[in-house]
Amino acid sequence: MELNGIEVTTLRGERTTFGALTGGKVALVVNVASRCGLAPQYEQLEQLQRTYGDAGFTVVGFPSNQFLQELGSSDAIAEYCSATWGVTFPMAEKVKVNGRNAHPLYQELTKTPDANGKAGRITWNFEKFLVNPDGRVKRFRPTTRPDAPEIVQTIQEWIAERTTPAEPAAS
């Protein structure tokens, strides 16, 4: 399935598509949860947004309560993310990331294997998917920090690919 056409509703209730939400940028999609022990990763996510946001990259947060660690309302989530972590990146409404009722984006993303070749269910909050507008996806497990070298290097490479003009065809 083409990821860019998948419908997404923002934390503010606006209906859009994944492609419109990301603006055709390299995107780091993360299932977030406000009361999770990994919530300090919000700080690194925001730093990535500030560092690479103007260069063709965005973080997109997808709050989820499937592990029973997310706040109840969209307003509470938005307030927490803004006041606690200064989040400026786009956030979607609260979604399910596993099971029959998983959001269509997660139904597709979870088909992607991680570095160990394991695809399937989201294992915990803050699982990360780096999505290239051309359809390539890389998966990183929750304990991999957003600023880990393997994530940052891929962000830099994929941004560079998008900004480097194609070589003219040899005649």
C-alpha positions, 0 to 999 in steps of 0.5 A: 500500500502507498503510505502517503495516501493513508488518512490521518487525523491530527491531534487537533481533529483535522483530517488529512493524509500521511503524505500531506502531514509529512509534506513529502519529507523524510519522516520519523514516525513514533508511537508515543505515550506521555506516561511511559518511562521512555517519554524523555525520548520526546526531548531527542525527537524534538531536537531532531525536528529542530536540527533537520526540520528545515532540511526536509525532515519531520517527526510525526508522533502517534499517541497510543494507549495500547500499553496503558500509558497515554493520557485520556484526551487530545487536549491533555496530550497536546498540553503535556507535549507542549508544556513538558517537552516543547514539542513542535512536530506534528502529532496525530490523534490517539491510535491503536498500533496493534491488532485488528483495529490498528491504524492503517498506517501501522498495519503497513509499517509493522510489515517492515522488519527491524535490523534483526529481521523481525517484523510484526507487532509494536513491542512497546511505546516509542517504536520508530519507523523512518519513512522515506517519501520514495517508500523505503522504511527502516524500523527501530525498536523502542529502546533505540534512542531517536538520536542513535547514530543509525537513525541520525545517519539514515536521516542525513543520507535520505535528506541528502538524496532528496537534495542532490540533483540527479546525475545527467544521463551519459550520452 
